[in-house]
Each structure stands twice: as structure tokens, then as C-alpha cells.
Amino acid sequence: MRRIDCFIPYVSEEQAASTMANLKAENEVSGVFPIDAASFSGTASLRTIASMATAPFVMIYTKTTGLSLGAYSLERFLSVAEDTSASMVYSDHIKEVSGERTFAPVIDYQLGSLRDDFDFGSVLIYRTSALKEAVGRMEEDYLYAGLYDLRLKVSRKGSLVHINEYLYYEVETDTRRSGEKVFDYVDPKNRDVQIEMEKVCTGHLKDIGGYLEPEFEPVDLNVPGFGYEASVVIPCKNRVRTIGDAISSALGQKTSFKYNVIVVDDNSTDGTVEVIKSFLRDPKLIYIAQDKSYHAIGGNWNAAIHHPECGKFAIQLDSDDVYYDDTTVQRFVDAFYAQNRAMVVGTYRITDFGMNTSPPGIIDPREWTPENGRNTALRINGLGAPRGFFVPVLRKINFPVTKYGEDYAVGLRVSREYQIGRIYDVVYNCRRWDDNSDASLDIGKINANNLYKDKLRTWELQARIKLNEKKQKKS
């Protein structure tokens, strides 16, 4: 018995010919069916697939470029699926770009793998019974989020198993560097897509008990004991080319209250320290030199917020960025009081090193709504910038001692209890250049970063599920 039906996106006979021929040559393939590529990710296409599939397993190939399977790879997919009783299996693979092949490992799926752009690769092998059951539960018809809806619905009833083996070859057409992809989800042209993704994720969170109603803990901002109303926090390491611009931007703020600038240097060796010290004539500057132990960005933030002269509100400024103008700190403090929030997130502008606006331009994540923002936060990879924090709350949470995702971890934790405020006017220039920490990461680092943020989401989701269970017991 042939055990799998294959469904591929169809643009033209020429485009689909090689993939169809390769799949039809496989002994395990029962049939190969083209689906219009324009609607491939939609719910209607999934209903078609569910109605046409008769073999025990279904392959959904998500790219329009050519697919080649390794020798006996399909047998391996099906063997692991049957041995593990998985509802879906996916694998590492090999990418081909301009004739050159590179390994493309992916990561394990977990409870917190809620990103709609989670990288499974392009070959998804579903157990047909699980696919049909999930499609049968689909109540909404989506144009873009059908595959995302399928994956989340399947994950609620069965496991999604990663095979750590390179089982197929695919042609990669998106050759942008990692730093050029990080803003895709907030690109205005993708807004309709994101609205659907948010709806799917929100429904999933409700189904698994992880959804939080828009009910928030109150926050009292009138606390004594702070000599400064606000502190600009600049953690840095080896930023000799940009730290001076950042400090100048911070010290040049015009406010109606006392504020200071806390620069935390983590053992720079490139002349950054000398640049920092050249600003010490300004009494607003506080310089913290870290010891030789491991700190990373999170540890540097902890040093700043626990400094005795830290202000009531701590406002982010990365060491290679600058504020949009001299009103940013004032506007943050005004927003804290006007909105009575424990955390406030601003709007930023993407620029090149010379401060010229770069695509996609202004980033103001509109998905961060008062009603659903903290649920949507579990789907996206960041909460926006710059971020401001009410320090008494932040001192109870602290940053994880890591150099990636530390801000996201704190934002998730704050949002579990408190409503996060927003400033929708541009207050920050995010400068993209070759030395950005995420400018051009190799696949190993990208996977490590994504795995860590998925783990943060897993921990936060588990905490929210427990919180809801406690509320149910009390009611």
C-alpha cells in the first residue's frame, strides 16, 4: 500500500513539473495533487486537501521551487511518524542557493512555539486522520492563516516531531541576511496577514487555557525614595563607533524633572571606555564598569536598575541607536502618568548608519492593543522599542542574564499582570548597520535564538495556564 498523498503549490506546468516528477517516482507516493499557489495557505485549500486525501499520510510542500528527496527519505519520514505516533513530522534539510548547497537545520517544537513564522522547512508530513480532524474543527475561513491554524489545531491533539536528519533538498529564494528579515511582521504591507495570524493564535490560547482576559493589576506610580524621576539606561560593549552618539542623545534631553544617564560598560576593549569617560564632565552621567564575570545585556540592565541613583522610570537606549529628538524622555514619563502603566513601549524609525530612513520605515506595532496585546505578545518575536519600565516593578522581576531576548522576557512577565502602555509617535531611531548584533547571523545562532525565545514563551504560557487554573478554582 502506498502510504502518502502529496500536495504542492501550483503556478504553472513548468514550475511544478520537476517536483511532481520527483514525487511520483517515490514508491510510497499514492498521488501528487497541485493546489493553486495563490490560495495555498488558505483554509479553503486545506478543506480541499482533507477531502482528497485517502492515504494514511499527507505531505504538504510549501514552496513553489523544486523539491528533491534524498534516497529513502520518504520512508524515513513515515517510519518516524509511525514509531512515534506523531501527528506531524518535519526534518532538517539542505538549501540550494545559486547552485551552492548548505545545511539547514531546524529546531524542536514546544508548547511556546507560537510564532506563525516558525521554520519547519518546506516539507510537512501530517497524519491524515489528524489533519482531517483538525480541518473539521476549523470554524473560520482564512486567506493567509490556514496553515498556521492547522498546525496549532493539530498540536493540541498530538505531537509535532522534529527529525534531526537532512532528508531533502529545496531551492531557497529568500537570500536576505537575518537582520533584514526581523521586521517582516511589522511591515505595513503584511498587516492583513498579521490580523489573521493574531485571530488564530488568540483562539488557540483560549482553547489551551493560556488566554488572559483584559483585566490588569493596578500600579501606584507615586512611590517615594527616588532622587531622579527617570534614568536612560545604555548597556554597551565594544561600541566605539556609536556610543558617543547614544550618550549625546541621552544627555541632550529636555525635561521638566531630574533625570540621569546610566551607561553600563561590559569590559569593552576597543576604546569605548575612553569615549564614555569623555562625557563624565556632565553630572547627569553615571558610568558603571562591570567586573570580569559574565553579565551580557540582561546583567548590565540589572546593574543599572539596582544602582542607588537609578530613577523611578528606566528608559532604554541601545548603544548604537539615538532618540528621535530631545523630547523622548519627557514623553515617556508623561505617558507613564497619563496611562498609569508599569511599562511603556514607543514607536521607532529604521535608519541606516547615516540616519537616513530605511525600509520598512516607521515601526509602530498596532497589534499591541489594550484588549489583546499581551496575548499577541506570545506570537511575535519582540514588543517594540524603545521600552520604558517602572523600576519598582522591574526590580522584582529582573532581567535574565543573557544577551538575546532579555527585553522580551521582561516584557512578557510584566504583561502577565500589568497593562503595557504605548506611544504611537516616533521617539527613537533604530540604526541598522553591519555591527548590529543580529545583522548577519549564521543558521546555528538563529536557531539558538529562536529556541530560547520559544522557551521563554513556553515558560510564560505555562505560568498563564496556572494563573487561569487558580482563578477558576477561586470562582
N, C-alpha and C positions, 0 to 999 in steps of 0.2 A: 504493500500500500504506500502510495506517495503521500507524504505527511504534511506538506506545506503549500499554501496558496500565496502568491506574491503579487503585491500591488505597488505600482510605480507611477510617479507623476509623468504625465504625457504632454509634451509641447508639440512635437512633430514626429513623423516616422523616422526621420534622420536622427533626431535627438534620442529617441527611445530604442533604436534598433539594436545597438550593441548590448545594452543592459538586458533587453528581452531575450536576445540570443544566448547570452551567458547564463541566464536563469533557466531557460528552457533546456539547456544542456545538463542541468543538475538532475541526478537520479531521484532526489527527494521531492522535486517540484511537481505539483499536480497541475497548476495553471499559473499563467502570468497575465495580469489584467491591468491595462492602462487606465488611469484616472486623470481627468483634466487637471493639469498643474495649477491653473488659476484658482481652483476651488479645493485643492488637495487637503489643505489644513482645516477645512470647514466641517461642521457637523454633518451636513448632507452627504459628503463623500464617505464619512465613517459609517453612516447608515447603509450606503451602497456596499461598502466593503463587508459589513456584517451580514448583509443579505446574500452576498455572492459567495462568501467563504464556506467551503464544505470540508476541507482538510482539517486535521487536528490543530494545525498551527497556521499563523498568518505572518508573512513578512510585509512590513511597511517600509519602503525605501523612500527617504525624504528629500533626496537631491535629484536635480534634473540632469546632472552629469553622469558619466559612465560608471558602472559598478562592476567590479570583478571580485569573485570569491576565491579564497585560497583553496588548495586541494583539500577536500573532505571537511571544509569549514562548516558547511551547512549541517552536515552530520554532527559536528561538534556542538553547534548551537542547539540542535534538537536533543542531543544526548544530555547536555547540562540542564536544559529545560525540563526534561522528563525526570532526571535524577533528583532535582531539587524541588520539583512540583511548582516551579516558578510560573507566575502569570505573565512575565515578560523577561526576556534576556537581551542583553546588548554586550558589545565587546570593544576592546581596543582595536585599532585598525591602522592602516598605512595611508597617508595622504600623498597625493601626487600633485605637485605644482610646477608647471613649465617643464615637465619631464623628470623632475627630481622627486625622489620618494623620501619621506621622513616618517618616523614612528609617531603615532597619535594616540597615546594612552588616554583613557578617561577615568572617572572616579566612581567610587561606590555610591549607591543611592541610599539615602537615610530619611528619617522622618522629616527632617528640616530641609530636604532638597525641594524647596518650593519655587525656586526660580523658574520662570517659564522658558528661559533660555538654557536650562541645564543641558550640558553636552552629553548626549547618549551616543554620538556618532550618527550615521545616517541609516543604519540597519537596525530596525526594531522588530524583534520576533515575539509576537503575542500568542499565548494560548487562545485558541479560537473561542472556547467557552467563556473565558474571562473577558475577551473583547466584546462578545455578543451581550454578555450580562451587563457590562459597563455601558455599552451603547443603549441598551434597553432602559437604563436609568437616566438617560440624557433628556432633560425637560426643555432646555434652551437650544436654539439653533444659532451657532456662531459661524461667522465668516472666517475668522482667523484663529480662534482659540479651541478648535475642535480637538486637535491632537493633545493639547495641554489638558483639556477636560478629560480625555480618555486616559491619559497617564495617571492623573490624580484619582480618578474613579477606580481604575484597576489597582492602584497601590493601596486602596482602603480594604480590599478583599484578599490581596495576595502579594507576593514578594516580587521585586524588580531586581534581577540578579545580574551583576557585572562579571563578565568572563575576562579575566586578565590575560588575554591572548590576542595576538594580531591576526584576525580572521578574514579580513577583506581589504580591498584597495578602493579608494574613492578619489575623484578629482576635486581638488579644493579650488574654489574661485574667489573666496574672500581672503585676500592676501594682506589685509591691513595689519599693522602692528597692534599689540594688545592695548596700547594707550589710545589708539584711535577707535576702539570698539566700546570703551567703557561708558560712553554717553548715548549709546543707541536707544536705550529705553526711554530717555527723556527728549529725544529728537522730536520736534513738533509733528513731523510727517508720520510718526508712529503712534500718534495719540489715540486714534480709533482702535488700533491693536491693543494698546495698553488698557483701555476701558474694558474690553472683553476679558483680557487676562485677569484684571482685578476682580471682575464678577465671578469668574471661575474659581479663583483662589479663595474668595470670601465664602462661596458656597462650600468648598472643601473644608475650610476651617470650621464652619458651622457643623458639618457632618461629623467631624472627628472631635468636637468639643474644645477646639482651640480658639474659637472666635471670642473676642472681647467686645461687649456692648459699649457704647459711648458713654460710660459712667466713670468718672475720674476722681481721684483723691484730691482734696483741696490743698493748696500750698499757701503758706503765710510768708510773704517776702519781707515782712517787717521784723527782721531779726537783728539783735544788737551784736556788737563785738567786731565789726569790720571797720578798719580805718580807711578803706578805699571802697568806693561803690563798685568799681569794675577793674578787672585785670585783663590785658591782652596777653595770651599765652602763645609763645613761639618756641616749640621744641625744634632742635636742629642738630645736624651732624654733617660736616663737610659740605657746607653751602656757601663757600666764599664768594661765588658769583652773585648770589641773590640775597643773602642775609641782610646786607646793608639796606637794600630797597625795602625789605619787610620791616625792619626796625624803624626806618624813617617814616614809613606809612603809619606805623602804630604810634610813634611819638608825636606825629603831626595831627592827631585827632583833636577836635574842638568839642569840649563837653561843658556841661553846667555843674559837674561834680568832680571829685578827685578820682583819678584812675592811675594805674601804673602799667608797665610793660614788663612781663617776666619772660626772659629768654633763658631756656634751659639747653645748655650745650652738652652733648653726649660724646665727649672725648674727640673732638674734631682734630684733624691733623693737616688741614690744607690751608690754614690761615684764617679760618672762620673766627677763631677766638680773638685774634687781633682786631678784626673788624668789629666784633661785639664790644670790645673794650674801648674802641674809639668813640663810642656813644655814651660812656659812663659819666661823662660830664653832665648829662641830663639826669636830674634827680628822680625822674619817673622810671628810669630803667633799673630793673633788678636782674642781676646776672647770677645764674646758678650753674656751677661747673660740677657735673656728675663725676662720681668716683669710677673706678675701673670695672665695677661689677656690671652685670647685664641689665639694661634699662629699656631699650627700644623706645618707641614713641609713647607707648602707654605708661611706662615707668617715668618718662620725662614729664608727662602731664601730671602724674601723681605727685611728683616733686613740686610742681608749680602750685597745685591746688591746696597742698598741705603747708605751703610756705606761710609763715605767720602774717605776712603783709599781702597775701592774696586777697583780692576784692570779693565782694559779695557775689558778683557775676564774673564768670571766666569766659572770655570770647576768643575763639580760635583764630589764629593766623599762621598758616604754614610758612615755612622758611623760604619758599620760592614764590610766594604769592604776595599780593598787596591788597589793601582795602580800596574800594571803588573811589571813595573821596574821603574828606575829613569829618564826615558825619556818621560813619558806620557805628562807632562805639555808642554814641548818643542814641542812635536809632534802636540799637539792641536794648539798651536799658529802658528806653521809653516803651518798647514792645513788651518787655517783661512785666512792667507795671500795668500797662493798658490791657494786656491779655491775661495777666496773673498766671504765668506759666513757670514750670520748673526747667524748661528747655525751650530755646527758640532757634529756628533754622532760617537762614536767609536765602537770598537768590544771588547767583553768581554769573559772571560772564567769562566764557572761554577766550583766552587770548594766546598769541604766540609770545615769544620771549620779548619782542619789542612792544608788547601791549596792544597789538592790532587784533581786533575781534576775529576769532577762528570758528569754523563750523563745529557744533550746531549753534553757537552764539550764546544766547541767554538761557540759563538753566533754572527753571522755577517749577519743580515737580508738583504739578497740580493734583496729583493723586493723593497728596498728603492732606486729606480732608479731615475736619474735626470729627466727622461721623465714622470714618473708616481708615484713617491714616495709620493707626498702629497695627491694624491687620494687614494692610498693604505693605507695611514695612517688612513683613516676613517673606514677601515675594521678590522684592527688589534688592539690589546689592549695596545700596547706600541711601542715606537720608538727606543728602543735600549739604550745602555749605554756604557761608560759614555757620558754625554751630556755637551757640552760647548756652551756658549752663548756670543754674542756681547752685552756688558752691556748697551750701549745707546739704543738699540732696546728693551732690556729686561725691562729697567726702564719705558718705555712707556706702556708695556703690564702688567707687574707684575704677580705674581703667585696668583692663588686663595688660600684663606686661608682654606686649607683642608689638611688632612694627607694621602690622597689617590688620585691619578690621577692628582696631581698638575703639574707634569712634562709633562704629556700627554696633558693637556690643553694648556700649553705654547707652546709645540711643534706644535700642530695643528694651533694655532694662528700665530706663526712665519711662518709656511709653507704656509699659505694663501697668503702671499705676497713675501716671500723670499725663495730662494733655500737653502736647507739644505745640508751641506757637509758631507762626510763620511771618516772615517779612517777604512780600512779593515784589518789592522793588530791588534793583541790583545794588548790592552793598559790598561786592567782593570781586576781584579779578583773579581767576584761576589760570595761572600761566603754564602752558604746555610747552615743554622743551625736552631735549634729549636726556637730561639728567633727572626727569621725574621718576619717582620710584616705580611707577607702573608703565613707563613709556614703551619698553620693548622687552617683555618677559618671555622666557622660554616656556615650553609646554609643562615642564616639571613644576616651575614656580606658579604658573597659572593654576594648575591642578591643586597644588598645596594651598593656595589662597582660597580657591573655591571650596575645597574640602573643609577648611577652617570655618568659613562663613556658613556653610551648611551645618556644621556642628554647632555654631552659635545659635542658628535658627532652631536646631533640634532641641538644645537645652532650653531656649526661651519658650518654644512650643510646649515642651513637657511641663514647664512651670505654669504656663497659662492653662493647660488642661487641668492641672492640680488645683489651681485657683478656682476654676469654674466648678470643679467637683466639690470643693469646700463650700462654695456659695450655695450649691444645690442641697447639700446636707443641712445647711442652716435654714433654708427656706421651707 
